[in-house]
Amino acid sequence: MPAETTYLELSEDSGSAHKFYEVTVDGPDVTIRYGRIGDRGQVKQSSFTTGDKAKAEASKKIGEKVRKGYAPAVPGGRAPRSISRRQIVSTRSTANRAPVLWRYDSGSPAFGIFVDGDVCMVGNENGVITTLSHGAEVLQQFRLPDGVKCIVADDGWIYAGCDDGNVYDLSGKVPRLAYRIDPSIDIYWLDIHDGVLGVSDSGGGIATIDHEDEFLWRRPGRGSSAWMVRCDAEAVHHGHSSGVTSYDWRAGKELWNSPTGAVLFGWQERDTLYAGTATRQVVELGKDGSHRQTYRCDAAVYSCATSKDGRYVFAGDSSSSIYCFDMNGTRLWKLGTGCGSAYSMQYRDERLYIVTTSGALACIDASEAAIQSAVSGTIPEVVDVKAPPRMPAVVPSTTVEVIHDVEGGVVVECVEESGRLRIRVVSSGYHRDWQVQFPKGIRERGSRYVVGGVREAARGGFYRAYGDIRRLL
């Protein structure tokens, strides 16, 4: 008998129509090919003792995908999602070398960085996210389906935005799909505040998306190539080719606009914004749009950050140099990274962490004593960190542990409303009509789940699930 092939794509109603799933049955063999539309994708092959068993396994896999929103399609009928990556224009710095304490080679150019009191994380264009301790020990790796745009924190949650238009929650033991971004958006940068996602795009547009992937509002923006979006409780701050524009997060009303030159990166503190620009400067703005200070570099600024108190402002340029300024705009030092230009950076406890065009995550000693020594040419020996050779990378999961008793936690239920799967709280003491932000890939109509807890969003109107997720039978 000839081979039988079933080809599926994720339906438009799901919010992302740019993934495919193909199952071919050839006698006792089953071949599954899946990935982003336009790519070859990944291939898995299995063999069974009989053709009937192969067909049964194929039917099971197809059924699972159909329940998640996939539908039959014709290959080549849809164009692949547009993906733009920052072009690497990086040269070697001629400055003295920065006091790099340790560095980790992630394997490809890296944009994503997250640093807190416990760990450091780097996410690269291959979709690999590596977690390290501050003592330079590799602790864990995630492998996401596509390149990592950025890693952002939102209260107790950590999210990674990817080239495939998906945003994954990294807060648990395995990555879970948290958001699917409309395929019409060619994503440049992401930020999240209180469950609302801000997205800037290649055309200079800006949009906010709620916890169920629905647009709150969408605007064309004032420029193009929007590499900056930063969200807070009051506004969405958007950096593009013409400057920085601030919008009210509720309705998308423009609050102010400030010309700064083409923005390549954005940072925010409580009352302040910092825009790294192609015009070789970091521009400091108040969140009322007022110009406060300018920090001048020698090349286009790829990234910037500040110390917690705003005493120091840091910048990374396209020539593999990093800078430090005082709050008055005086340049205190300029040093070379030795590992490429810093695409993103964070400062914590007298350490400056950068991820670079070469794919490195580097920890730099930014204490005054270390910098003074580096400026005079004395630097520590760099420790090159290696991941354990057989460390398994954890991939996004659509499976959950099954339990038969509640055993504490909060019970939620998956229900279908207007053709979409929603999550509601079943346990007493909660608003039964509020939705719950909950991973997309594990929702099954009629199923009940036990979560560690739910927390009301600060803006009200919905809950956010946290902790372990288990299916209740």
C-alpha angles and dihedrals in degrees: 000000000000119000116271118221128192117192121194135179130193108265124245091243091065092067095245123067099174105092128085136196122195126186122190123187116197109172107297093348127094121194119190121192120183142159143094117339109259094032129092089240130199124307129213124183130195134178127209134193094249139020091242091058090049090052091048091053091047091051090050093052093046091049091052091053094045090054088055093055104272116139136188113276143164115257111249094023094114129046118237120259112272112251125191123187126187109263111243109238101161129151132185117269119240092203124103114280120270118241096261109185097188140347136196123206107220093188103247139035110303131212102160121087134162127174129178135153093287110033149012122222133196126190122192142193091267090063094250118139117192124194119206134180120239085253089065098253117142106234107172145349131212122195113206124192095252145014118306115243097184145330116231135180125221114184103299096346129090120203135187120205116209139198090249090069094253128121116208128205108228096181097101137054092279132025115264128197107252106166138016112203120214109266092231089073118087096205122223102163142356138203133175131206123178092340096309114117122217116202129189119191146202093263093055094258128142130206140172120215127193129225091276095052094256122137115251087187141330130206133186092227129217099274144011137263096039106199096164133069123154123173132200136164094282109029151012112235114208126194119195143150093297103040140277125324125186124210133191105251095219100059106002094247112163110247100181144333128216124189110225106151122263110332118223100171141009136208130180140198126185097283102008142070127203120200120194108208143197087237091076099258145095111229118206115209133180115235087251089064096257118144111240110167145345125219112199123214133179099243141019111307113238097177144002141185140168139222112259095259093044091243092126131035119201129198138183121207137200091259096067093258129129126204139200124204133180119237091266092063097257114145108234098181147344121206138170121249096213089213108066137281118321110248090181138000146186132194124215134160097345092313125111114206119198136179115205152201089259092054097254128144104205130186112210124195102234097177115127093245094051093047093049089053092048093050088056090048103262115123135162122254109268118241110219107211120215127197116233106270096238101037106140116228112228112229128204110282135213095184127091135190114263121226133177101207130050094235092186128307129087125299118226131178134214113228133174117239123176090341095309130102114242133180123227131180115252099180116095123259097047137095104270093199096055121099122234123224101236136159114282101216098060101048115121122176112253095012123128124213137193115222129186089248145309126243126202112242112247090240090050131225100092143039131236118218119221139176128033118345120215131173115240118221 
